[in-house]
Amino acid sequence: MRAALTQLRSEIATYYAKNHRYPQSLNELPAIPVDPITHSKTTWRTTVQENVRVDDFSSVAPPPSSPQIVDAHSGAPGTDLNGRAWSDY
């Protein structure tokens, strides 16, 4: 689990370094590791950052900004052998 998350977080960081923004979807990354518990690339839970701008509070509504993925965690249910939830990784 740790190796897969390290790889995924590295992909997110590399994407940011190259594009000066975080990805809006994991599908923007060149490689998505498989969650070793769910055996799927699609079960990762993502943490997003939404940018708030000064004009978000004006009387004229600005165009909505898309959330950007800044971190990821396992979406697997249950716990490891030590009782730690997979989602805490």
HTML snippet that shows the backbone in 3Dmol.js (N, CA, C, O; Angstrom):
<script src="https://3Dmol.org/build/3Dmol-min.js"></script>
<div id="view" style="width:600px;height:400px;position:relative"></div>
<script>
const pdb = `
ATOM      1  N   MET A   1       0.823  -1.186   0.000  1.00  0.00           N
ATOM      2  CA  MET A   1       0.000   0.000   0.000  1.00  0.00           C
ATOM      3  C   MET A   1       0.871   1.256   0.000  1.00  0.00           C
ATOM      4  O   MET A   1       0.636   2.199  -0.756  1.00  0.00           O
ATOM      5  N   ARG A   2       1.870   1.241   0.859  1.00  0.00           N
ATOM      6  CA  ARG A   2       2.737   2.430   0.945  1.00  0.00           C
ATOM      7  C   ARG A   2       3.440   2.700  -0.385  1.00  0.00           C
ATOM      8  O   ARG A   2       3.553   3.853  -0.801  1.00  0.00           O
ATOM      9  N   ALA A   3       3.905   1.664  -1.042  1.00  0.00           N
ATOM     10  CA  ALA A   3       4.602   1.840  -2.315  1.00  0.00           C
ATOM     11  C   ALA A   3       3.661   2.389  -3.388  1.00  0.00           C
ATOM     12  O   ALA A   3       4.046   3.271  -4.156  1.00  0.00           O
ATOM     13  N   ALA A   4       2.447   1.879  -3.443  1.00  0.00           N
ATOM     14  CA  ALA A   4       1.476   2.350  -4.432  1.00  0.00           C
ATOM     15  C   ALA A   4       1.120   3.812  -4.170  1.00  0.00           C
ATOM     16  O   ALA A   4       1.030   4.606  -5.106  1.00  0.00           O
ATOM     17  N   LEU A   5       0.918   4.166  -2.913  1.00  0.00           N
ATOM     18  CA  LEU A   5       0.594   5.553  -2.593  1.00  0.00           C
ATOM     19  C   LEU A   5       1.777   6.481  -2.842  1.00  0.00           C
ATOM     20  O   LEU A   5       1.589   7.615  -3.284  1.00  0.00           O
ATOM     21  N   THR A   6       2.976   6.023  -2.567  1.00  0.00           N
ATOM     22  CA  THR A   6       4.161   6.824  -2.860  1.00  0.00           C
ATOM     23  C   THR A   6       4.250   7.095  -4.351  1.00  0.00           C
ATOM     24  O   THR A   6       4.545   8.216  -4.766  1.00  0.00           O
ATOM     25  N   GLN A   7       3.996   6.079  -5.154  1.00  0.00           N
ATOM     26  CA  GLN A   7       4.024   6.238  -6.610  1.00  0.00           C
ATOM     27  C   GLN A   7       2.939   7.220  -7.064  1.00  0.00           C
ATOM     28  O   GLN A   7       3.206   8.109  -7.872  1.00  0.00           O
ATOM     29  N   LEU A   8       1.717   7.059  -6.546  1.00  0.00           N
ATOM     30  CA  LEU A   8       0.615   7.927  -6.946  1.00  0.00           C
ATOM     31  C   LEU A   8       0.876   9.370  -6.533  1.00  0.00           C
ATOM     32  O   LEU A   8       0.658  10.293  -7.319  1.00  0.00           O
ATOM     33  N   ARG A   9       1.338   9.565  -5.315  1.00  0.00           N
ATOM     34  CA  ARG A   9       1.635  10.922  -4.850  1.00  0.00           C
ATOM     35  C   ARG A   9       2.786  11.537  -5.635  1.00  0.00           C
ATOM     36  O   ARG A   9       2.797  12.746  -5.868  1.00  0.00           O
ATOM     37  N   SER A  10       3.742  10.733  -6.042  1.00  0.00           N
ATOM     38  CA  SER A  10       4.839  11.210  -6.874  1.00  0.00           C
ATOM     39  C   SER A  10       4.319  11.640  -8.250  1.00  0.00           C
ATOM     40  O   SER A  10       4.764  12.653  -8.789  1.00  0.00           O
ATOM     41  N   GLU A  11       3.387  10.880  -8.816  1.00  0.00           N
ATOM     42  CA  GLU A  11       2.785  11.239 -10.101  1.00  0.00           C
ATOM     43  C   GLU A  11       2.066  12.584  -9.997  1.00  0.00           C
ATOM     44  O   GLU A  11       2.159  13.413 -10.902  1.00  0.00           O
ATOM     45  N   ILE A  12       1.345  12.799  -8.880  1.00  0.00           N
ATOM     46  CA  ILE A  12       0.636  14.062  -8.670  1.00  0.00           C
ATOM     47  C   ILE A  12       1.642  15.212  -8.563  1.00  0.00           C
ATOM     48  O   ILE A  12       1.440  16.265  -9.167  1.00  0.00           O
ATOM     49  N   ALA A  13       2.710  15.019  -7.808  1.00  0.00           N
ATOM     50  CA  ALA A  13       3.732  16.058  -7.643  1.00  0.00           C
ATOM     51  C   ALA A  13       4.439  16.365  -8.962  1.00  0.00           C
ATOM     52  O   ALA A  13       4.696  17.529  -9.267  1.00  0.00           O
ATOM     53  N   THR A  14       4.750  15.347  -9.737  1.00  0.00           N
ATOM     54  CA  THR A  14       5.397  15.540 -11.033  1.00  0.00           C
ATOM     55  C   THR A  14       4.480  16.293 -11.982  1.00  0.00           C
ATOM     56  O   THR A  14       4.925  17.175 -12.716  1.00  0.00           O
ATOM     57  N   TYR A  15       3.203  15.944 -11.965  1.00  0.00           N
ATOM     58  CA  TYR A  15       2.222  16.633 -12.807  1.00  0.00           C
ATOM     59  C   TYR A  15       2.199  18.121 -12.443  1.00  0.00           C
ATOM     60  O   TYR A  15       2.192  18.980 -13.325  1.00  0.00           O
ATOM     61  N   TYR A  16       2.188  18.420 -11.141  1.00  0.00           N
ATOM     62  CA  TYR A  16       2.181  19.813 -10.686  1.00  0.00           C
ATOM     63  C   TYR A  16       3.444  20.547 -11.151  1.00  0.00           C
ATOM     64  O   TYR A  16       3.371  21.683 -11.619  1.00  0.00           O
ATOM     65  N   ALA A  17       4.580  19.900 -11.019  1.00  0.00           N
ATOM     66  CA  ALA A  17       5.846  20.521 -11.412  1.00  0.00           C
ATOM     67  C   ALA A  17       5.872  20.839 -12.909  1.00  0.00           C
ATOM     68  O   ALA A  17       6.414  21.869 -13.310  1.00  0.00           O
ATOM     69  N   LYS A  18       5.304  19.981 -13.723  1.00  0.00           N
ATOM     70  CA  LYS A  18       5.317  20.185 -15.176  1.00  0.00           C
ATOM     71  C   LYS A  18       4.245  21.153 -15.651  1.00  0.00           C
ATOM     72  O   LYS A  18       4.465  21.890 -16.612  1.00  0.00           O
ATOM     73  N   ASN A  19       3.085  21.165 -14.994  1.00  0.00           N
ATOM     74  CA  ASN A  19       1.932  21.917 -15.486  1.00  0.00           C
ATOM     75  C   ASN A  19       1.566  23.136 -14.648  1.00  0.00           C
ATOM     76  O   ASN A  19       0.678  23.902 -15.023  1.00  0.00           O
ATOM     77  N   HIS A  20       2.242  23.321 -13.518  1.00  0.00           N
ATOM     78  CA  HIS A  20       1.985  24.446 -12.613  1.00  0.00           C
ATOM     79  C   HIS A  20       0.545  24.462 -12.093  1.00  0.00           C
ATOM     80  O   HIS A  20       0.001  25.515 -11.762  1.00  0.00           O
ATOM     81  N   ARG A  21      -0.044  23.303 -12.030  1.00  0.00           N
ATOM     82  CA  ARG A  21      -1.361  23.104 -11.431  1.00  0.00           C
ATOM     83  C   ARG A  21      -1.503  21.621 -11.120  1.00  0.00           C
ATOM     84  O   ARG A  21      -0.809  20.786 -11.699  1.00  0.00           O
ATOM     85  N   TYR A  22      -2.403  21.306 -10.208  1.00  0.00           N
ATOM     86  CA  TYR A  22      -2.669  19.907  -9.889  1.00  0.00           C
ATOM     87  C   TYR A  22      -3.658  19.329 -10.896  1.00  0.00           C
ATOM     88  O   TYR A  22      -4.397  20.084 -11.528  1.00  0.00           O
ATOM     89  N   PRO A  23      -3.689  18.013 -11.060  1.00  0.00           N
ATOM     90  CA  PRO A  23      -4.644  17.423 -12.000  1.00  0.00           C
ATOM     91  C   PRO A  23      -6.073  17.549 -11.488  1.00  0.00           C
ATOM     92  O   PRO A  23      -6.318  17.554 -10.282  1.00  0.00           O
ATOM     93  N   GLN A  24      -7.005  17.648 -12.419  1.00  0.00           N
ATOM     94  CA  GLN A  24      -8.422  17.692 -12.059  1.00  0.00           C
ATOM     95  C   GLN A  24      -8.997  16.282 -11.985  1.00  0.00           C
ATOM     96  O   GLN A  24     -10.086  16.070 -11.450  1.00  0.00           O
ATOM     97  N   SER A  25      -8.265  15.338 -12.519  1.00  0.00           N
ATOM     98  CA  SER A  25      -8.671  13.932 -12.517  1.00  0.00           C
ATOM     99  C   SER A  25      -7.414  13.076 -12.489  1.00  0.00           C
ATOM    100  O   SER A  25      -6.380  13.466 -13.032  1.00  0.00           O
ATOM    101  N   LEU A  26      -7.500  11.924 -11.865  1.00  0.00           N
ATOM    102  CA  LEU A  26      -6.344  11.014 -11.879  1.00  0.00           C
ATOM    103  C   LEU A  26      -6.045  10.556 -13.299  1.00  0.00           C
ATOM    104  O   LEU A  26      -4.917  10.161 -13.595  1.00  0.00           O
ATOM    105  N   ASN A  27      -7.033  10.602 -14.177  1.00  0.00           N
ATOM    106  CA  ASN A  27      -6.818  10.191 -15.567  1.00  0.00           C
ATOM    107  C   ASN A  27      -5.859  11.107 -16.310  1.00  0.00           C
ATOM    108  O   ASN A  27      -5.383  10.746 -17.387  1.00  0.00           O
ATOM    109  N   GLU A  28      -5.562  12.285 -15.763  1.00  0.00           N
ATOM    110  CA  GLU A  28      -4.583  13.178 -16.380  1.00  0.00           C
ATOM    111  C   GLU A  28      -3.150  12.721 -16.110  1.00  0.00           C
ATOM    112  O   GLU A  28      -2.218  13.197 -16.758  1.00  0.00           O
ATOM    113  N   LEU A  29      -2.971  11.823 -15.179  1.00  0.00           N
ATOM    114  CA  LEU A  29      -1.630  11.338 -14.835  1.00  0.00           C
ATOM    115  C   LEU A  29      -1.179  10.300 -15.844  1.00  0.00           C
ATOM    116  O   LEU A  29      -2.003   9.549 -16.366  1.00  0.00           O
ATOM    117  N   PRO A  30       0.123  10.243 -16.130  1.00  0.00           N
ATOM    118  CA  PRO A  30       0.620   9.247 -17.085  1.00  0.00           C
ATOM    119  C   PRO A  30       0.492   7.813 -16.572  1.00  0.00           C
ATOM    120  O   PRO A  30       0.350   6.881 -17.363  1.00  0.00           O
ATOM    121  N   ALA A  31       0.543   7.635 -15.255  1.00  0.00           N
ATOM    122  CA  ALA A  31       0.442   6.283 -14.692  1.00  0.00           C
ATOM    123  C   ALA A  31      -0.334   6.347 -13.377  1.00  0.00           C
ATOM    124  O   ALA A  31      -0.069   7.189 -12.519  1.00  0.00           O
ATOM    125  N   ILE A  32      -1.288   5.447 -13.243  1.00  0.00           N
ATOM    126  CA  ILE A  32      -2.055   5.321 -12.006  1.00  0.00           C
ATOM    127  C   ILE A  32      -1.802   3.923 -11.467  1.00  0.00           C
ATOM    128  O   ILE A  32      -2.148   2.939 -12.121  1.00  0.00           O
ATOM    129  N   PRO A  33      -1.204   3.817 -10.284  1.00  0.00           N
ATOM    130  CA  PRO A  33      -0.950   2.478  -9.742  1.00  0.00           C
ATOM    131  C   PRO A  33      -2.258   1.804  -9.312  1.00  0.00           C
ATOM    132  O   PRO A  33      -3.270   2.467  -9.084  1.00  0.00           O
ATOM    133  N   VAL A  34      -2.214   0.519  -9.212  1.00  0.00           N
ATOM    134  CA  VAL A  34      -3.351  -0.263  -8.740  1.00  0.00           C
ATOM    135  C   VAL A  34      -3.347  -0.248  -7.214  1.00  0.00           C
ATOM    136  O   VAL A  34      -2.304  -0.446  -6.592  1.00  0.00           O
ATOM    137  N   ASP A  35      -4.509  -0.013  -6.614  1.00  0.00           N
ATOM    138  CA  ASP A  35      -4.646  -0.131  -5.166  1.00  0.00           C
ATOM    139  C   ASP A  35      -4.449  -1.614  -4.845  1.00  0.00           C
ATOM    140  O   ASP A  35      -5.219  -2.445  -5.328  1.00  0.00           O
ATOM    141  N   PRO A  36      -3.449  -1.966  -4.049  1.00  0.00           N
ATOM    142  CA  PRO A  36      -3.149  -3.379  -3.819  1.00  0.00           C
ATOM    143  C   PRO A  36      -4.225  -4.132  -3.031  1.00  0.00           C
ATOM    144  O   PRO A  36      -4.219  -5.362  -3.007  1.00  0.00           O
ATOM    145  N   ILE A  37      -5.132  -3.422  -2.398  1.00  0.00           N
ATOM    146  CA  ILE A  37      -6.190  -4.092  -1.643  1.00  0.00           C
ATOM    147  C   ILE A  37      -7.419  -4.316  -2.516  1.00  0.00           C
ATOM    148  O   ILE A  37      -8.004  -5.399  -2.497  1.00  0.00           O
ATOM    149  N   THR A  38      -7.817  -3.292  -3.288  1.00  0.00           N
ATOM    150  CA  THR A  38      -9.009  -3.419  -4.136  1.00  0.00           C
ATOM    151  C   THR A  38      -8.674  -3.988  -5.512  1.00  0.00           C
ATOM    152  O   THR A  38      -9.569  -4.395  -6.254  1.00  0.00           O
ATOM    153  N   HIS A  39      -7.390  -4.016  -5.849  1.00  0.00           N
ATOM    154  CA  HIS A  39      -6.910  -4.484  -7.152  1.00  0.00           C
ATOM    155  C   HIS A  39      -7.518  -3.666  -8.294  1.00  0.00           C
ATOM    156  O   HIS A  39      -7.833  -4.199  -9.358  1.00  0.00           O
ATOM    157  N   SER A  40      -7.674  -2.364  -8.052  1.00  0.00           N
ATOM    158  CA  SER A  40      -8.276  -1.477  -9.037  1.00  0.00           C
ATOM    159  C   SER A  40      -7.566  -0.130  -9.045  1.00  0.00           C
ATOM    160  O   SER A  40      -7.039   0.314  -8.025  1.00  0.00           O
ATOM    161  N   LYS A  41      -7.559   0.513 -10.205  1.00  0.00           N
ATOM    162  CA  LYS A  41      -7.016   1.862 -10.329  1.00  0.00           C
ATOM    163  C   LYS A  41      -8.092   2.909 -10.066  1.00  0.00           C
ATOM    164  O   LYS A  41      -7.790   4.099  -9.978  1.00  0.00           O
ATOM    165  N   THR A  42      -9.333   2.479  -9.941  1.00  0.00           N
ATOM    166  CA  THR A  42     -10.448   3.426  -9.861  1.00  0.00           C
ATOM    167  C   THR A  42     -11.006   3.622  -8.460  1.00  0.00           C
ATOM    168  O   THR A  42     -11.979   4.357  -8.291  1.00  0.00           O
ATOM    169  N   THR A  43     -10.422   2.989  -7.457  1.00  0.00           N
ATOM    170  CA  THR A  43     -10.981   3.086  -6.106  1.00  0.00           C
ATOM    171  C   THR A  43     -10.243   4.069  -5.206  1.00  0.00           C
ATOM    172  O   THR A  43     -10.585   4.205  -4.031  1.00  0.00           O
ATOM    173  N   TRP A  44      -9.236   4.757  -5.738  1.00  0.00           N
ATOM    174  CA  TRP A  44      -8.526   5.744  -4.937  1.00  0.00           C
ATOM    175  C   TRP A  44      -9.480   6.858  -4.535  1.00  0.00           C
ATOM    176  O   TRP A  44     -10.284   7.310  -5.350  1.00  0.00           O
ATOM    177  N   ARG A  45      -9.399   7.306  -3.279  1.00  0.00           N
ATOM    178  CA  ARG A  45     -10.153   8.474  -2.805  1.00  0.00           C
ATOM    179  C   ARG A  45      -9.222   9.665  -2.922  1.00  0.00           C
ATOM    180  O   ARG A  45      -8.078   9.617  -2.472  1.00  0.00           O
ATOM    181  N   THR A  46      -9.708  10.714  -3.518  1.00  0.00           N
ATOM    182  CA  THR A  46      -8.855  11.879  -3.733  1.00  0.00           C
ATOM    183  C   THR A  46      -9.218  13.015  -2.780  1.00  0.00           C
ATOM    184  O   THR A  46     -10.365  13.159  -2.360  1.00  0.00           O
ATOM    185  N   THR A  47      -8.213  13.806  -2.457  1.00  0.00           N
ATOM    186  CA  THR A  47      -8.389  15.036  -1.690  1.00  0.00           C
ATOM    187  C   THR A  47      -8.214  16.172  -2.673  1.00  0.00           C
ATOM    188  O   THR A  47      -7.201  16.250  -3.369  1.00  0.00           O
ATOM    189  N   VAL A  48      -9.200  17.053  -2.732  1.00  0.00           N
ATOM    190  CA  VAL A  48      -9.141  18.139  -3.704  1.00  0.00           C
ATOM    191  C   VAL A  48      -8.952  19.480  -3.018  1.00  0.00           C
ATOM    192  O   VAL A  48      -9.288  19.673  -1.850  1.00  0.00           O
ATOM    193  N   GLN A  49      -8.409  20.382  -3.787  1.00  0.00           N
ATOM    194  CA  GLN A  49      -8.218  21.761  -3.347  1.00  0.00           C
ATOM    195  C   GLN A  49      -9.036  22.635  -4.284  1.00  0.00           C
ATOM    196  O   GLN A  49      -8.878  22.569  -5.503  1.00  0.00           O
ATOM    197  N   GLU A  50      -9.891  23.436  -3.724  1.00  0.00           N
ATOM    198  CA  GLU A  50     -10.632  24.381  -4.541  1.00  0.00           C
ATOM    199  C   GLU A  50     -10.049  25.764  -4.300  1.00  0.00           C
ATOM    200  O   GLU A  50      -9.895  26.197  -3.158  1.00  0.00           O
ATOM    201  N   ASN A  51      -9.736  26.434  -5.362  1.00  0.00           N
ATOM    202  CA  ASN A  51      -9.158  27.768  -5.251  1.00  0.00           C
ATOM    203  C   ASN A  51     -10.257  28.789  -5.004  1.00  0.00           C
ATOM    204  O   ASN A  51     -11.275  28.799  -5.697  1.00  0.00           O
ATOM    205  N   VAL A  52     -10.049  29.641  -4.023  1.00  0.00           N
ATOM    206  CA  VAL A  52     -10.979  30.722  -3.730  1.00  0.00           C
ATOM    207  C   VAL A  52     -10.301  32.020  -4.144  1.00  0.00           C
ATOM    208  O   VAL A  52      -9.179  32.312  -3.731  1.00  0.00           O
ATOM    209  N   ARG A  53     -10.998  32.787  -4.962  1.00  0.00           N
ATOM    210  CA  ARG A  53     -10.450  34.044  -5.437  1.00  0.00           C
ATOM    211  C   ARG A  53     -11.215  35.199  -4.806  1.00  0.00           C
ATOM    212  O   ARG A  53     -12.339  35.025  -4.334  1.00  0.00           O
ATOM    213  N   VAL A  54     -10.611  36.362  -4.801  1.00  0.00           N
ATOM    214  CA  VAL A  54     -11.257  37.545  -4.240  1.00  0.00           C
ATOM    215  C   VAL A  54     -12.573  37.831  -4.956  1.00  0.00           C
ATOM    216  O   VAL A  54     -13.564  38.190  -4.320  1.00  0.00           O
ATOM    217  N   ASP A  55     -12.583  37.672  -6.276  1.00  0.00           N
ATOM    218  CA  ASP A  55     -13.811  37.973  -7.009  1.00  0.00           C
ATOM    219  C   ASP A  55     -14.903  36.924  -6.811  1.00  0.00           C
ATOM    220  O   ASP A  55     -16.012  37.093  -7.319  1.00  0.00           O
ATOM    221  N   ASP A  56     -14.610  35.835  -6.079  1.00  0.00           N
ATOM    222  CA  ASP A  56     -15.651  34.866  -5.729  1.00  0.00           C
ATOM    223  C   ASP A  56     -16.708  35.514  -4.834  1.00  0.00           C
ATOM    224  O   ASP A  56     -17.829  35.017  -4.726  1.00  0.00           O
ATOM    225  N   PHE A  57     -16.345  36.620  -4.198  1.00  0.00           N
ATOM    226  CA  PHE A  57     -17.238  37.272  -3.251  1.00  0.00           C
ATOM    227  C   PHE A  57     -17.842  38.553  -3.810  1.00  0.00           C
ATOM    228  O   PHE A  57     -18.419  39.341  -3.062  1.00  0.00           O
ATOM    229  N   SER A  58     -17.717  38.765  -5.094  1.00  0.00           N
ATOM    230  CA  SER A  58     -18.288  39.960  -5.705  1.00  0.00           C
ATOM    231  C   SER A  58     -19.724  39.686  -6.124  1.00  0.00           C
ATOM    232  O   SER A  58     -20.193  38.549  -6.054  1.00  0.00           O
ATOM    233  N   SER A  59     -20.418  40.728  -6.557  1.00  0.00           N
ATOM    234  CA  SER A  59     -21.816  40.570  -6.953  1.00  0.00           C
ATOM    235  C   SER A  59     -21.955  39.895  -8.309  1.00  0.00           C
ATOM    236  O   SER A  59     -23.027  39.393  -8.646  1.00  0.00           O
ATOM    237  N   VAL A  60     -20.893  39.879  -9.080  1.00  0.00           N
ATOM    238  CA  VAL A  60     -20.897  39.197 -10.376  1.00  0.00           C
ATOM    239  C   VAL A  60     -20.234  37.842 -10.186  1.00  0.00           C
ATOM    240  O   VAL A  60     -19.085  37.751  -9.754  1.00  0.00           O
ATOM    241  N   ALA A  61     -20.964  36.811 -10.509  1.00  0.00           N
ATOM    242  CA  ALA A  61     -20.440  35.458 -10.299  1.00  0.00           C
ATOM    243  C   ALA A  61     -19.329  35.153 -11.292  1.00  0.00           C
ATOM    244  O   ALA A  61     -19.533  35.270 -12.500  1.00  0.00           O
ATOM    245  N   PRO A  62     -18.143  34.760 -10.794  1.00  0.00           N
ATOM    246  CA  PRO A  62     -17.051  34.368 -11.689  1.00  0.00           C
ATOM    247  C   PRO A  62     -17.310  32.957 -12.213  1.00  0.00           C
ATOM    248  O   PRO A  62     -18.135  32.231 -11.657  1.00  0.00           O
ATOM    249  N   PRO A  63     -16.621  32.572 -13.262  1.00  0.00           N
ATOM    250  CA  PRO A  63     -16.768  31.188 -13.716  1.00  0.00           C
ATOM    251  C   PRO A  63     -16.286  30.239 -12.624  1.00  0.00           C
ATOM    252  O   PRO A  63     -15.307  30.528 -11.936  1.00  0.00           O
ATOM    253  N   PRO A  64     -16.966  29.116 -12.464  1.00  0.00           N
ATOM    254  CA  PRO A  64     -16.549  28.185 -11.402  1.00  0.00           C
ATOM    255  C   PRO A  64     -15.157  27.623 -11.672  1.00  0.00           C
ATOM    256  O   PRO A  64     -14.803  27.331 -12.814  1.00  0.00           O
ATOM    257  N   SER A  65     -14.380  27.478 -10.613  1.00  0.00           N
ATOM    258  CA  SER A  65     -13.062  26.869 -10.758  1.00  0.00           C
ATOM    259  C   SER A  65     -13.196  25.368 -10.479  1.00  0.00           C
ATOM    260  O   SER A  65     -13.969  24.943  -9.620  1.00  0.00           O
ATOM    261  N   SER A  66     -12.436  24.597 -11.215  1.00  0.00           N
ATOM    262  CA  SER A  66     -12.493  23.146 -11.047  1.00  0.00           C
ATOM    263  C   SER A  66     -11.605  22.720  -9.895  1.00  0.00           C
ATOM    264  O   SER A  66     -10.498  23.236  -9.747  1.00  0.00           O
ATOM    265  N   PRO A  67     -12.072  21.781  -9.073  1.00  0.00           N
ATOM    266  CA  PRO A  67     -11.220  21.275  -7.993  1.00  0.00           C
ATOM    267  C   PRO A  67      -9.993  20.577  -8.568  1.00  0.00           C
ATOM    268  O   PRO A  67     -10.045  19.988  -9.647  1.00  0.00           O
ATOM    269  N   GLN A  68      -8.906  20.654  -7.840  1.00  0.00           N
ATOM    270  CA  GLN A  68      -7.673  20.007  -8.263  1.00  0.00           C
ATOM    271  C   GLN A  68      -7.259  18.984  -7.219  1.00  0.00           C
ATOM    272  O   GLN A  68      -7.362  19.238  -6.018  1.00  0.00           O
ATOM    273  N   ILE A  69      -6.790  17.824  -7.676  1.00  0.00           N
ATOM    274  CA  ILE A  69      -6.391  16.735  -6.786  1.00  0.00           C
ATOM    275  C   ILE A  69      -5.024  17.023  -6.197  1.00  0.00           C
ATOM    276  O   ILE A  69      -4.046  17.182  -6.928  1.00  0.00           O
ATOM    277  N   VAL A  70      -4.953  17.090  -4.863  1.00  0.00           N
ATOM    278  CA  VAL A  70      -3.689  17.368  -4.188  1.00  0.00           C
ATOM    279  C   VAL A  70      -3.162  16.160  -3.415  1.00  0.00           C
ATOM    280  O   VAL A  70      -1.996  16.144  -3.022  1.00  0.00           O
ATOM    281  N   ASP A  71      -4.000  15.152  -3.194  1.00  0.00           N
ATOM    282  CA  ASP A  71      -3.560  13.960  -2.462  1.00  0.00           C
ATOM    283  C   ASP A  71      -4.519  12.816  -2.769  1.00  0.00           C
ATOM    284  O   ASP A  71      -5.586  13.021  -3.347  1.00  0.00           O
ATOM    285  N   ALA A  72      -4.126  11.619  -2.378  1.00  0.00           N
ATOM    286  CA  ALA A  72      -4.958  10.435  -2.595  1.00  0.00           C
ATOM    287  C   ALA A  72      -4.779   9.455  -1.449  1.00  0.00           C
ATOM    288  O   ALA A  72      -3.734   9.421  -0.798  1.00  0.00           O
ATOM    289  N   HIS A  73      -5.802   8.666  -1.216  1.00  0.00           N
ATOM    290  CA  HIS A  73      -5.802   7.641  -0.173  1.00  0.00           C
ATOM    291  C   HIS A  73      -6.485   6.399  -0.722  1.00  0.00           C
ATOM    292  O   HIS A  73      -7.191   6.464  -1.728  1.00  0.00           O
ATOM    293  N   SER A  74      -6.276   5.287  -0.069  1.00  0.00           N
ATOM    294  CA  SER A  74      -6.933   4.063  -0.498  1.00  0.00           C
ATOM    295  C   SER A  74      -8.433   4.166  -0.261  1.00  0.00           C
ATOM    296  O   SER A  74      -8.882   4.734   0.735  1.00  0.00           O
ATOM    297  N   GLY A  75      -9.187   3.616  -1.177  1.00  0.00           N
ATOM    298  CA  GLY A  75     -10.635   3.549  -1.029  1.00  0.00           C
ATOM    299  C   GLY A  75     -11.075   2.186  -0.533  1.00  0.00           C
ATOM    300  O   GLY A  75     -12.267   1.881  -0.524  1.00  0.00           O
ATOM    301  N   ALA A  76     -10.128   1.370  -0.123  1.00  0.00           N
ATOM    302  CA  ALA A  76     -10.446   0.015   0.335  1.00  0.00           C
ATOM    303  C   ALA A  76     -11.153   0.046   1.685  1.00  0.00           C
ATOM    304  O   ALA A  76     -10.770   0.814   2.568  1.00  0.00           O
ATOM    305  N   PRO A  77     -12.171  -0.776   1.850  1.00  0.00           N
ATOM    306  CA  PRO A  77     -12.813  -0.883   3.163  1.00  0.00           C
ATOM    307  C   PRO A  77     -11.950  -1.728   4.097  1.00  0.00           C
ATOM    308  O   PRO A  77     -11.083  -2.478   3.649  1.00  0.00           O
ATOM    309  N   GLY A  78     -12.194  -1.599   5.372  1.00  0.00           N
ATOM    310  CA  GLY A  78     -11.512  -2.453   6.334  1.00  0.00           C
ATOM    311  C   GLY A  78     -10.206  -1.894   6.840  1.00  0.00           C
ATOM    312  O   GLY A  78      -9.883  -0.724   6.638  1.00  0.00           O
ATOM    313  N   THR A  79      -9.455  -2.768   7.511  1.00  0.00           N
ATOM    314  CA  THR A  79      -8.217  -2.366   8.167  1.00  0.00           C
ATOM    315  C   THR A  79      -7.082  -3.329   7.829  1.00  0.00           C
ATOM    316  O   THR A  79      -7.297  -4.445   7.355  1.00  0.00           O
ATOM    317  N   ASP A  80      -5.867  -2.852   8.093  1.00  0.00           N
ATOM    318  CA  ASP A  80      -4.706  -3.724   7.918  1.00  0.00           C
ATOM    319  C   ASP A  80      -4.575  -4.637   9.144  1.00  0.00           C
ATOM    320  O   ASP A  80      -5.441  -4.623  10.018  1.00  0.00           O
ATOM    321  N   LEU A  81      -3.523  -5.412   9.211  1.00  0.00           N
ATOM    322  CA  LEU A  81      -3.344  -6.361  10.317  1.00  0.00           C
ATOM    323  C   LEU A  81      -3.155  -5.687  11.672  1.00  0.00           C
ATOM    324  O   LEU A  81      -3.337  -6.320  12.713  1.00  0.00           O
ATOM    325  N   ASN A  82      -2.789  -4.401  11.662  1.00  0.00           N
ATOM    326  CA  ASN A  82      -2.607  -3.655  12.908  1.00  0.00           C
ATOM    327  C   ASN A  82      -3.849  -2.873  13.316  1.00  0.00           C
ATOM    328  O   ASN A  82      -3.831  -2.165  14.323  1.00  0.00           O
ATOM    329  N   GLY A  83      -4.924  -2.996  12.546  1.00  0.00           N
ATOM    330  CA  GLY A  83      -6.160  -2.303  12.862  1.00  0.00           C
ATOM    331  C   GLY A  83      -6.262  -0.903  12.283  1.00  0.00           C
ATOM    332  O   GLY A  83      -7.224  -0.187  12.565  1.00  0.00           O
ATOM    333  N   ARG A  84      -5.289  -0.501  11.479  1.00  0.00           N
ATOM    334  CA  ARG A  84      -5.314   0.826  10.849  1.00  0.00           C
ATOM    335  C   ARG A  84      -6.192   0.765   9.595  1.00  0.00           C
ATOM    336  O   ARG A  84      -6.029  -0.126   8.761  1.00  0.00           O
ATOM    337  N   ALA A  85      -7.112   1.706   9.471  1.00  0.00           N
ATOM    338  CA  ALA A  85      -8.005   1.735   8.312  1.00  0.00           C
ATOM    339  C   ALA A  85      -7.191   1.981   7.044  1.00  0.00           C
ATOM    340  O   ALA A  85      -6.279   2.808   7.031  1.00  0.00           O
ATOM    341  N   TRP A  86      -7.529   1.256   5.982  1.00  0.00           N
ATOM    342  CA  TRP A  86      -6.829   1.442   4.719  1.00  0.00           C
ATOM    343  C   TRP A  86      -6.974   2.890   4.233  1.00  0.00           C
ATOM    344  O   TRP A  86      -6.066   3.432   3.603  1.00  0.00           O
ATOM    345  N   SER A  87      -8.099   3.498   4.526  1.00  0.00           N
ATOM    346  CA  SER A  87      -8.332   4.877   4.101  1.00  0.00           C
ATOM    347  C   SER A  87      -7.435   5.881   4.812  1.00  0.00           C
ATOM    348  O   SER A  87      -7.335   7.029   4.381  1.00  0.00           O
ATOM    349  N   ASP A  88      -6.776   5.465   5.903  1.00  0.00           N
ATOM    350  CA  ASP A  88      -5.851   6.344   6.616  1.00  0.00           C
ATOM    351  C   ASP A  88      -4.473   6.385   5.968  1.00  0.00           C
ATOM    352  O   ASP A  88      -3.653   7.239   6.307  1.00  0.00           O
ATOM    353  N   TYR A  89      -4.214   5.477   5.046  1.00  0.00           N
ATOM    354  CA  TYR A  89      -2.905   5.454   4.376  1.00  0.00           C
ATOM    355  C   TYR A  89      -2.806   6.605   3.405  1.00  0.00           C
ATOM    356  O   TYR A  89      -1.784   6.765   2.739  1.00  0.00           O
TER     357      TYR A  89
END
`;
const viewer = $3Dmol.createViewer("view");
viewer.addModel(pdb, "pdb");
viewer.setStyle({}, {cartoon: {color: "spectrum"}});
viewer.zoomTo();
viewer.render();
</script>
